Structures are given as structure tokens and as C-alpha cells.
Amino acid sequence: MSCRALSAIEVRLVELEDPAGVWALDGASLSDESILPRARARCPGEREGRLIDRRTLLAGTGAVLLLGQPLAVDAQQTGRVHRVGFLSLQSGLTSTTEAFRQGLRELGYVEGRNLIIEYRWAARKEERLPELAAELVRLKVEVIVTAAAPTIEAARRATSAIPIVMAAVADPLGSGLVASLARPGGNITGLTALSTELAGKRLQLVSELVPKVTRVAVLAHHGTSATRLFLEEMRAAAQHIKIQLVVQEVNETGDLPGAVAAMQRERAQALIVQVTPFSADNVKRILELGVQHRLPAMYDVRSFVAAGGLVSYGPSLSEMFRRAAFYVDRILKGTKPGDLPIEQPTKLELVINLKTAKALGLTIPPSLLSRADEVIE
């Protein structure tokens, strides 16, 4: 294979059909240099691992053809197209998906060139997950990327051979997904959002946010292993700082008004929302009910605060999805998933929305404002 033949891969891949109908290059063509910034290739005489950009690669084509020198086997391997599965409860591309793709691009993987991502969207229907996971297995993808307990469980049940990368999960150890954080074992690795471990810290921040708070409501998604662990940690933390919890578990959107009304009847002074695919799907309704009942609410991730929530404390989901690309890269290069430690967030963000605070008639203590990583006004 010549350097010219390597670049022609992008032309051949244009004709590939995406079964999910979401090939999603956001309108950019494969010839657009903005999405094909760099190519990893080795031509005769180059040192291994050198990166050359697309323009340089094409410029060198004529010289290679004139010399008539065949490329080495290494260059043929460079031209390999990897196939990665992406299993999600969402309905399509999101900011976190784009962060994952960006992470891959930074590592030299470009969709339509040396990478095909088989996206499978459950569109909020958990019952579809087993079927979609099985489909990815039949396609013989090299790795499956997913996030949140339901999708991870579906992927795990579908295969014990194909590596699974968790872009974000609340508590992989407590949920029994891995044997240990240092050496996960099996075919699963990835990143933890520390949702369970941070429950106590979020409760402490709520006690600073609402002076003299004694009763805090918790909105949780009923029936998941992550919820059980989350509530256990929350109750232990509440007992330690002498706060009474008002727990409401919900199954569907229609349960929300009654759950929040019950919190008010129980004289809850603040609210902590468990961030799950369910709460993400219903963020607008949860925010509306919180303001209606004047409940200052704490969330795990920034996106809820950007949408109008009061405060969040936790890792950046976008950064976690970007880091998931690193795990994919290591696995594609031969590392066993069980040998890759589970990564914990190194940076936690405190985000406060002053506009929402004003709507709630709440004054944010200066001590809390000074520690905020971001203040939305």
C-alpha cells in the first residue's frame, strides 16, 4: 500500500452505510480539513510514531510513486480502520458524545478515516438496551463505550470478551461491575463519577447554602443498584451531621409533581437530586417544580445548573467522556481492559447559578461564592 492508497481510505469510507442512521459528522465532508487534521502514517525512511499532517502526506505521494518503493507492513497496519461501539440511553449526539469524539481526534482517530463508531441509541427506552448491545457484539466491534449503570449492565450481559469502557459510572465497585479500582479484572474498565462517595460532601454544601437547615429532601430513581448505594451513603452522611432526610423515589415523569409536593408537606428546606438518565431526561420539569415549591436544589453535574438549577458539585462529564477516548486508545493498542485502573476525577467543580438564587429569594453565603469554580449570572 502506498501513502496515496492510505489517504484514499477516506473516500472508500464515504460509501459505508450506518445502520443507526446517525453517522453524525455534523455536516462536514470527509474532505474537509477541519475534521481530518492529522494522519498517523509511516512512509519509507520515517521514524516510527512520527505524525504527519494530511497535506504533507498527500504532497509526498508523487515522490513515493516515482520511486516505486512499496511501504512496509507497519504502514499497512497504520491504515487499519477500527470499529468502536457506542451504546447510549440518549436519542442522539450530545455534548458528552462530542467530547468523546474530540478525545479520539486528539489521539489520531478520525471517523470516516481510520475509525468507524457504531452508535446505538436506546432513546430513553431501557428495554431496548439488551437488543442494541447484542447488535454491537454481532458487529464484532473492538470495544464498547457506554455510561450509566443500565447501559453498562446491558453491555456486560451481552459479552464477556469484548472490552467495555465506562465513560462515567456512579460506583463501579459497589455495583459489582469491577473487582477493584486498581485492577478491575474481566473486560470492564473506565472512569467513576464518585457519585456515591460525594454524597456526604454535597449534603455538607447544602447545609452551608441554607443556614440552619434540618430537613433535606432527596429525589432518587427507584429500583437501581446505583440508587441503593447512593441512599445508603446519603443516610450515613445525614446521620453524621444531624440532618433528617425526606426521600422520594420515582419511576416515571408523572411521579414528579407528587414527589415534590410530598417534600413540601414534610417541610423539606432543600433538595438533592440524584443525577441519573431519568433525571437528565426530566431536568426541565424537575427545575420547574423546584422553583415552584421554592426548594434550593443541589445536583451532581454542571449541565443541570446551566439549565437553571441552583448549584452543582462534581466532576465534569465532558472531561470524563474525553478521557474515555484514552482508554479506547490503550485497548486498541493491545492493553487488556482488566489491567487498566479505574480513573477517579482529579478535579471537582462547584458551580452556582445566581439568577436561580435570586428567583428563590436566596442569598448565597460569600464563603461559598468564593470557593465556586464558576458563577452563572
Stockholm file with secondary structure:
# STOCKHOLM 1.0

chainA/1-377         MSCRALSAIEVRLVELEDPAGVWALDGASLSDESILPRARARCPGEREGRLIDRRTLLAGTGAVLLLGQPLAVDAQQTGRVHRVGFLSLQSGLTSTTEAFRQGLRELGYVEGRNLIIEYRWAARKEERLPELAAELVRLKVEVIVTAAAPTIEAARRATSAIPIVMAAVADPLGSGLVASLARPGGNITGLTALSTELAGKRLQLVSELVPKVTRVAVLAHHGTSATRLFLEEMRAAAQHIKIQLVVQEVNETGDLPGAVAAMQRERAQALIVQVTPFSADNVKRILELGVQHRLPAMYDVRSFVAAGGLVSYGPSLSEMFRRAAFYVDRILKGTKPGDLPIEQPTKLELVINLKTAKALGLTIPPSLLSRADEVIE
#=GR chainA/1-377 SS CCHHHHHTHHHHHTTCCCTTSCCCCTTCCTTCTTTCCEEECCCTTCCTTCEEEHHHHHHTHHHHHHHTCCCCHHHHHHTCCEEEEEEESSSSCCHHHHHHHHHHHHTTCCBTTTEEEEEEECTTCGGGHHHHHHHHHHTTCSEEEECSHHHHHHHHHHCSSSCEEESCCSCTTTTTSCSCSSCCCTTEEEBCCCTTTTHHHHHHHHHHHSTTCCEEEEEEETTCHHHHHHHHHHHHHHHHTTCEEEEEEESSGGGHHHHHHHHHHTTCCEEEECCSHHHHHTHHHHHHHHHHTTCCEEESSHHHHHTTCSEEEECCHHHHHHHHHHHHHHHHTTCCGGGSCCBCCSCCEEEEEHHHHHHHTCCCCHHHHTTCSEEEC
#=GC SS_cons         CCHHHHHTHHHHHTTCCCTTSCCCCTTCCTTCTTTCCEEECCCTTCCTTCEEEHHHHHHTHHHHHHHTCCCCHHHHHHTCCEEEEEEESSSSCCHHHHHHHHHHHHTTCCBTTTEEEEEEECTTCGGGHHHHHHHHHHTTCSEEEECSHHHHHHHHHHCSSSCEEESCCSCTTTTTSCSCSSCCCTTEEEBCCCTTTTHHHHHHHHHHHSTTCCEEEEEEETTCHHHHHHHHHHHHHHHHTTCEEEEEEESSGGGHHHHHHHHHHTTCCEEEECCSHHHHHTHHHHHHHHHHTTCCEEESSHHHHHTTCSEEEECCHHHHHHHHHHHHHHHHTTCCGGGSCCBCCSCCEEEEEHHHHHHHTCCCCHHHHTTCSEEEC
//
